[in-house]
Amino acid sequence: MSTILCRFQIPGESQARMGLVREGKTVIDLTDSGVVCLSDLLENNSALTAALEWSQLETRKEWPLAEVTLLTPVERQEVWAAGVTYLRSKKARMEESDFSATAYDRVYEAPRPELFFKSMPEKVVGPHGMVGIRRDATWNIPEPELALVINSRGELKGFTIGNDMSSRDIEGENVLYLPQAKIYDRGCAVGPWIVMGATEEEARSWDIGVTITREKIELFSGSTKIAQMKRTFDELIGYVMRSQTFPHGVVLFTGTGVVPQDSFTLQAGDRVRIFISGIGELENQVTVV
């Protein structure tokens, strides 16, 4: 049975709390159990066990999910990303520019995956927050991705949803511009919570997709299977942990297999809804940064 962890705020407070989502309807407040941060639960198995046992007590506090504000389940973790892990992503990157085509074709087949830094935790957007598109870009898209939640020891602790916002015209102009196309204010969203307890086999059976609406009109909708991802989770984790130290763990995006048509670009006010069948939905509105 999966355990669903979330970070949230209650009405009238700015304090971030840790909670357990129960049946998609309520949040059990873990504050009184002594849990003050997400890292405690990711790093210490006994702390997680104690919190789960405490959540069964009749004295626990429980909030209707509709009455709390969900925060991104990224606390002090860096966010990194893997690219070109789906065949569709490879084709999309090769279509961006003849200049970059050879590089993306080679990395899809290479033993070493493409990995890049995506965001510091304070720049990550949570559920229903405003994700950004660069004001100096003309071709902006969301990229729906399964995100791996990894602790400081390189152990896979759970899964969440990631939106790897991308400026395709900047990346396509020159492959060396990738950091500018990927790393900027409000350049990614993560949420709504972390699902723990699922295996890689289970996760690969999930559907992932995205729907984009503008003034309530659907402009794009597409989906695929996580099973279409070429690289294994252990492979990606092994490479991101090489010669790296993540004291609070890392959230790793695993690449996208759903890309809007080349004629599409996001605009301010658009709504992006990403779903993964085994996790839930992450919805955000677009703004210009």
JOLINHU-V720283 format. One record per pair of residues at least 24 apart in sequence whose C-alpha atoms are under 7 Angstrom apart, sorted by sequence separation. I is the first residue (numbers start at 1). J is the second residue. D is the distance in whole Angstrom. If there is no record, write none. Layout:
i=(I & I)
j=(J & J)
d=(D & D)
//
This chain:
i=(84 & 141 & 142 & 164 & 141 & 163 & 140 & 141 & 163 & 28 & 140 & 162 & 163 & 139 & 140 & 162 & 139 & 161 & 162 & 137 & 139 & 161 & 82 & 83 & 138 & 160 & 29 & 82 & 83 & 137 & 28 & 29 & 82 & 137 & 160 & 224 & 28 & 81 & 82 & 160 & 224 & 27 & 28 & 81 & 159 & 160 & 223 & 26 & 27 & 80 & 81 & 158 & 159 & 222 & 26 & 27 & 38 & 80 & 81 & 158 & 159 & 26 & 27 & 79 & 80 & 158 & 25 & 26 & 79 & 80 & 157 & 158 & 25 & 79 & 220 & 78 & 79 & 78 & 78 & 77 & 76 & 75 & 74 & 209 & 72 & 132 & 72 & 132 & 71 & 72 & 131 & 132 & 214 & 71 & 131 & 214 & 11 & 70 & 131 & 213 & 214 & 10 & 131 & 212 & 213 & 9 & 10 & 212 & 213 & 8 & 9 & 212 & 8 & 9 & 125 & 211 & 212 & 8 & 123 & 124 & 210 & 211 & 7 & 8 & 123 & 125 & 126 & 210 & 211 & 7 & 118 & 119 & 124 & 125 & 126 & 127 & 210 & 7 & 118 & 124 & 125 & 126 & 127 & 144 & 209 & 210 & 7 & 124 & 144 & 209 & 6 & 208 & 209 & 208 & 207 & 208 & 206 & 207 & 206 & 96 & 100 & 206 & 100 & 97 & 99 & 100 & 96 & 97 & 154 & 195 & 154 & 192 & 192 & 162 & 191 & 152 & 152 & 152 & 151 & 152 & 151 & 150 & 151 & 150 & 149 & 150 & 149 & 148 & 149 & 147 & 148 & 185 & 147 & 148 & 147 & 146 & 147 & 43 & 145 & 146 & 42 & 145 & 145 & 145 & 144 & 143 & 144 & 42 & 143 & 143 & 73 & 72 & 73 & 72 & 73 & 160 & 72 & 73 & 73 & 161 & 70 & 141 & 140 & 141 & 139 & 140 & 144 & 86 & 86 & 85 & 86 & 85 & 85 & 131 & 135 & 130 & 131 & 132 & 133 & 134 & 135 & 127 & 128 & 129 & 130 & 131 & 132 & 133 & 134 & 127 & 128 & 129 & 130 & 131 & 132 & 133 & 127 & 128 & 130 & 132 & 89 & 89 & 86 & 88 & 85 & 86 & 88 & 77 & 79 & 80 & 81 & 82 & 84 & 86 & 76 & 77 & 78 & 79 & 80 & 81 & 82 & 83 & 77 & 78 & 79 & 80 & 81 & 82 & 77 & 81 & 6 & 5 & 6 & 4 & 5 & 4 & 5 & 4 & 3 & 4 & 2 & 3 & 2 & 3 & 2 & 1 & 2 & 39)
j=(108 & 165 & 166 & 188 & 166 & 188 & 166 & 167 & 189 & 55 & 167 & 189 & 190 & 167 & 168 & 190 & 168 & 190 & 191 & 167 & 169 & 191 & 113 & 114 & 169 & 191 & 61 & 114 & 115 & 169 & 61 & 62 & 115 & 170 & 193 & 257 & 62 & 115 & 116 & 194 & 258 & 62 & 63 & 116 & 194 & 195 & 258 & 62 & 63 & 116 & 117 & 194 & 195 & 258 & 63 & 64 & 75 & 117 & 118 & 195 & 196 & 64 & 65 & 117 & 118 & 196 & 64 & 65 & 118 & 119 & 196 & 197 & 65 & 119 & 260 & 119 & 120 & 120 & 121 & 121 & 121 & 121 & 121 & 258 & 125 & 185 & 126 & 186 & 126 & 127 & 186 & 187 & 269 & 127 & 187 & 270 & 68 & 127 & 188 & 270 & 271 & 68 & 189 & 270 & 271 & 68 & 69 & 271 & 272 & 68 & 69 & 272 & 69 & 70 & 186 & 272 & 273 & 70 & 185 & 186 & 272 & 273 & 70 & 71 & 186 & 188 & 189 & 273 & 274 & 71 & 182 & 183 & 188 & 189 & 190 & 191 & 274 & 72 & 183 & 189 & 190 & 191 & 192 & 209 & 274 & 275 & 73 & 190 & 210 & 275 & 73 & 275 & 276 & 276 & 276 & 277 & 276 & 277 & 277 & 168 & 172 & 278 & 174 & 172 & 174 & 175 & 172 & 173 & 237 & 279 & 241 & 281 & 282 & 253 & 282 & 246 & 247 & 248 & 248 & 249 & 249 & 249 & 250 & 250 & 250 & 251 & 251 & 251 & 252 & 251 & 252 & 289 & 252 & 253 & 253 & 253 & 254 & 151 & 253 & 254 & 151 & 254 & 255 & 256 & 256 & 256 & 258 & 157 & 258 & 259 & 190 & 190 & 191 & 191 & 192 & 279 & 192 & 193 & 194 & 282 & 192 & 265 & 265 & 266 & 265 & 266 & 274 & 228 & 229 & 229 & 230 & 230 & 231 & 284 & 288 & 284 & 285 & 286 & 287 & 288 & 289 & 282 & 283 & 284 & 285 & 286 & 287 & 288 & 289 & 283 & 284 & 285 & 286 & 287 & 288 & 289 & 284 & 285 & 287 & 289 & 256 & 257 & 255 & 257 & 255 & 256 & 258 & 248 & 250 & 251 & 252 & 253 & 255 & 257 & 248 & 249 & 250 & 251 & 252 & 253 & 254 & 255 & 250 & 251 & 252 & 253 & 254 & 255 & 251 & 255 & 193 & 193 & 194 & 193 & 194 & 194 & 195 & 195 & 195 & 196 & 195 & 196 & 196 & 197 & 197 & 197 & 198 & 248)
d=(6 & 6 & 6 & 5 & 6 & 5 & 6 & 7 & 5 & 7 & 4 & 6 & 6 & 6 & 6 & 5 & 5 & 6 & 7 & 6 & 5 & 5 & 7 & 5 & 7 & 6 & 5 & 6 & 6 & 7 & 6 & 6 & 5 & 7 & 6 & 6 & 4 & 6 & 7 & 5 & 7 & 6 & 6 & 5 & 5 & 6 & 6 & 6 & 5 & 6 & 6 & 6 & 5 & 6 & 5 & 6 & 7 & 4 & 6 & 5 & 7 & 4 & 6 & 7 & 5 & 4 & 6 & 5 & 5 & 7 & 6 & 7 & 5 & 5 & 7 & 6 & 6 & 5 & 6 & 6 & 6 & 6 & 6 & 7 & 6 & 7 & 4 & 5 & 5 & 6 & 5 & 6 & 7 & 6 & 6 & 5 & 6 & 6 & 7 & 6 & 7 & 5 & 7 & 7 & 5 & 6 & 6 & 6 & 7 & 7 & 5 & 5 & 5 & 7 & 6 & 6 & 6 & 4 & 6 & 6 & 7 & 5 & 6 & 5 & 6 & 6 & 6 & 6 & 7 & 5 & 7 & 6 & 6 & 4 & 6 & 6 & 4 & 7 & 6 & 6 & 6 & 6 & 6 & 7 & 6 & 6 & 6 & 7 & 6 & 5 & 6 & 6 & 7 & 4 & 6 & 7 & 6 & 5 & 5 & 7 & 7 & 6 & 7 & 5 & 7 & 6 & 5 & 7 & 7 & 6 & 7 & 7 & 6 & 6 & 6 & 5 & 5 & 6 & 7 & 4 & 4 & 5 & 6 & 5 & 6 & 6 & 5 & 6 & 7 & 6 & 5 & 7 & 5 & 6 & 4 & 6 & 6 & 6 & 6 & 6 & 6 & 6 & 6 & 5 & 6 & 6 & 7 & 7 & 7 & 7 & 7 & 6 & 6 & 5 & 7 & 7 & 6 & 6 & 7 & 7 & 7 & 6 & 5 & 6 & 5 & 5 & 6 & 6 & 5 & 6 & 6 & 6 & 6 & 6 & 6 & 6 & 6 & 6 & 6 & 6 & 6 & 6 & 5 & 5 & 5 & 5 & 5 & 5 & 5 & 6 & 5 & 7 & 6 & 6 & 5 & 6 & 6 & 7 & 6 & 6 & 6 & 6 & 7 & 5 & 5 & 6 & 7 & 5 & 6 & 6 & 5 & 6 & 6 & 5 & 6 & 5 & 5 & 5 & 5 & 4 & 5 & 5 & 5 & 6 & 6 & 6 & 6 & 5 & 6 & 7 & 5 & 6 & 6 & 7 & 5 & 6 & 7 & 5 & 6 & 6 & 6 & 5 & 5 & 6 & 5 & 7 & 6 & 6)
//
